[in-house]
């Protein structure tokens, strides 16, 4: 090996040992030279980012009056004998995932059941589901889904499920937003814990 090649090899070995001596997780110190090698020319490690899976994810609230829809035959509201159908929420779920930019991606699931009343008949029933994500009075996402649930002949009930995903909560709201759901035209101001 020539003198120049030996010096270059020795310099690389020293550089490698210096880098290894300064190895550690970012933010745990380390040597300036080690940081420069690890962090592409900078001697200061980048700030630690919050793990993307460690995010705020609130429980889902059902808006007041939004848990059930009842249909009555012949305008006999409140009369059990005139109840044609009842659609009710039975389960709620949510999932939140952090994004590198600090925003949160939210997925909301609503499961429910359609039941026949004494005045009802098997068939297709309309299910309007409303999902609202907000921070205080600021609406972040306002989504409505209409679906149909069919109660087959010979049965008295059927289930339905709605999953709404891709709701993006911006970084400024990611630590203090609310999720509300309801059956019908849309949530109102009041809510109960779901």
C-alpha positions as CSV (number, residue, x, y, z in Angstrom):
1,X,0.0,0.0,0.0
2,X,1.4,3.4,-0.9
3,X,2.0,6.1,1.7
4,X,-0.9,8.1,0.5
5,X,-3.2,5.1,0.5
6,X,-2.1,4.1,4.0
7,X,-2.8,7.6,5.4
8,X,-6.2,7.6,3.8
9,X,-7.0,4.2,5.2
10,X,-5.8,5.3,8.6
11,X,-7.9,8.5,8.4
12,X,-11.0,6.5,7.5
13,X,-10.4,4.1,10.4
14,X,-10.1,7.0,12.8
15,X,-13.2,8.6,11.3
16,X,-15.1,5.3,11.7
17,X,-14.0,4.9,15.3
18,X,-14.9,8.5,16.1
19,X,-18.3,8.0,14.6
20,X,-18.9,4.8,16.5
21,X,-17.7,6.4,19.7
22,X,-20.3,9.1,19.3
23,X,-23.1,6.8,18.4
24,X,-26.2,6.9,20.4
25,X,-29.8,7.7,19.8
26,X,-30.5,11.1,18.5
27,X,-30.7,13.6,21.3
28,X,-28.5,11.5,23.6
29,X,-25.5,13.6,23.0
30,X,-22.7,11.9,21.1
31,X,-19.7,13.5,19.6
32,X,-19.8,16.4,17.2
33,X,-18.0,14.3,14.6
34,X,-20.4,11.4,15.2
35,X,-23.4,13.8,14.8
36,X,-22.0,15.2,11.6
37,X,-21.7,11.7,10.2
38,X,-25.1,10.6,11.4
39,X,-27.0,13.8,10.5
40,X,-25.7,14.6,7.1
41,X,-23.2,17.3,7.8
42,X,-24.9,18.9,10.7
43,X,-23.3,18.7,14.2
44,X,-26.7,19.1,15.9
45,X,-29.2,16.3,15.9
46,X,-32.7,17.1,14.5
47,X,-35.4,17.6,17.1
48,X,-37.1,14.4,18.3
49,X,-40.5,13.9,16.7
50,X,-43.5,12.5,18.5
51,X,-44.0,8.9,17.5
52,X,-46.7,8.8,14.9
53,X,-48.7,6.2,16.7
54,X,-48.7,8.1,20.0
55,X,-51.7,10.4,19.2
56,X,-54.7,11.8,21.0
57,X,-57.8,9.9,20.0
58,X,-61.0,10.9,21.9
59,X,-64.0,8.7,22.5
60,X,-66.9,9.0,20.2
61,X,-70.0,10.9,21.4
62,X,-73.5,10.3,20.2
63,X,-75.4,13.6,19.7
64,X,-78.5,14.1,21.8
65,X,-81.4,12.4,20.1
66,X,-79.1,10.8,17.5
67,X,-79.0,7.3,18.8
68,X,-82.3,6.1,17.4
69,X,-84.7,6.7,14.6
70,X,-88.3,5.4,14.9
71,X,-91.0,5.2,12.3
72,X,-94.7,4.9,13.2
73,X,-97.7,3.9,11.1
74,X,-100.5,6.3,10.6
75,X,-99.0,9.1,12.7
76,X,-99.4,7.2,15.9
77,X,-96.1,8.5,17.4
78,X,-95.2,6.9,20.7
79,X,-97.8,4.1,20.3
80,X,-95.9,0.8,20.5
81,X,-98.6,-0.9,18.4
82,X,-98.0,1.6,15.6
83,X,-94.2,1.3,15.6
84,X,-93.1,0.2,12.1
85,X,-89.3,0.2,12.6
86,X,-86.6,1.3,14.9
87,X,-83.0,1.9,13.8
88,X,-80.4,2.2,16.6
89,X,-76.7,2.6,17.0
90,X,-75.3,-0.4,18.9
91,X,-71.5,0.0,18.7
92,X,-69.0,2.8,18.0
93,X,-65.3,2.7,17.2
94,X,-62.6,5.1,16.3
95,X,-59.0,4.8,15.2
96,X,-56.4,7.6,15.1
97,X,-53.0,7.6,13.4
98,X,-50.4,10.3,13.4
99,X,-48.8,11.7,10.3
100,X,-45.2,13.0,10.2
101,X,-46.5,16.5,9.6
102,X,-48.3,16.4,13.0
103,X,-51.8,15.9,11.6
104,X,-54.0,13.0,12.7
105,X,-55.9,10.7,10.4
106,X,-59.2,9.6,11.9
107,X,-61.4,6.6,11.0
108,X,-64.9,6.3,12.6
109,X,-67.0,3.2,12.7
110,X,-70.7,3.0,13.5
111,X,-72.6,-0.3,13.8
112,X,-76.3,-0.5,14.3
113,X,-79.5,-2.6,14.1
114,X,-82.8,-2.2,12.3
115,X,-85.7,-3.8,14.2
116,X,-89.3,-4.3,13.0
117,X,-92.1,-3.1,15.3
118,X,-95.6,-4.5,15.5
119,X,-96.8,-2.3,12.6
120,X,-93.8,-3.0,10.4
121,X,-93.0,-5.4,7.6
122,X,-89.7,-6.8,6.1
123,X,-88.1,-4.7,3.5
124,X,-85.5,-2.0,2.9
125,X,-85.0,0.8,5.4
126,X,-83.0,4.0,5.0
127,X,-80.2,4.7,7.5
128,X,-78.7,8.3,7.5
129,X,-75.5,8.5,9.5
130,X,-73.8,11.8,10.3
131,X,-70.2,12.1,11.5
132,X,-68.8,15.4,12.8
133,X,-65.2,16.1,13.9
134,X,-64.7,19.5,15.5
135,X,-62.7,21.5,18.0
136,X,-65.0,23.7,20.0
137,X,-67.3,25.4,17.5
138,X,-64.8,24.9,14.6
139,X,-65.9,22.1,12.3
140,X,-63.0,20.1,10.9
141,X,-65.0,17.4,9.0
142,X,-68.7,17.1,8.5
143,X,-69.7,13.8,6.7
144,X,-73.1,12.3,6.0
145,X,-73.6,8.8,4.7
146,X,-76.9,7.3,3.6
147,X,-77.2,3.6,3.3
148,X,-79.9,1.0,3.3
149,X,-80.4,-2.0,5.5
150,X,-82.7,-4.8,4.4
151,X,-84.7,-6.9,6.8
152,X,-85.5,-10.1,4.9
153,X,-88.8,-11.9,4.9
154,X,-89.1,-14.1,7.9
155,X,-86.7,-12.0,10.0
156,X,-87.4,-9.1,12.4
157,X,-84.0,-7.4,12.4
158,X,-80.8,-6.7,10.4
159,X,-77.5,-5.1,11.2
160,X,-75.6,-2.3,9.3
161,X,-72.1,-0.9,9.6
162,X,-70.6,2.4,8.3
163,X,-66.9,3.1,8.3
164,X,-65.7,6.6,7.4
165,X,-62.0,7.1,7.0
166,X,-59.5,9.6,5.8
167,X,-60.7,12.4,8.1
168,X,-57.7,14.7,8.5
169,X,-57.3,16.7,11.7
170,X,-54.7,19.5,11.2
171,X,-51.7,19.7,13.6
172,X,-53.2,22.8,15.4
173,X,-56.3,20.8,16.4
174,X,-54.7,17.3,16.8
175,X,-54.6,17.4,20.6
176,X,-58.1,18.7,21.4
177,X,-60.7,17.6,18.9
178,X,-64.1,15.8,19.4
179,X,-65.9,13.2,17.4
180,X,-69.7,13.1,17.3
181,X,-72.0,10.7,15.4
182,X,-75.8,10.5,15.1
183,X,-78.6,9.0,13.0
184,X,-80.6,11.5,11.1
185,X,-79.9,14.9,9.4
186,X,-77.0,15.8,11.6
187,X,-75.7,16.4,15.1
188,X,-77.0,19.2,17.3
189,X,-75.2,21.0,20.1
190,X,-76.0,18.5,22.9
191,X,-74.4,15.1,23.2
192,X,-74.1,12.1,25.5
193,X,-71.0,9.9,26.1
194,X,-71.0,6.9,23.7
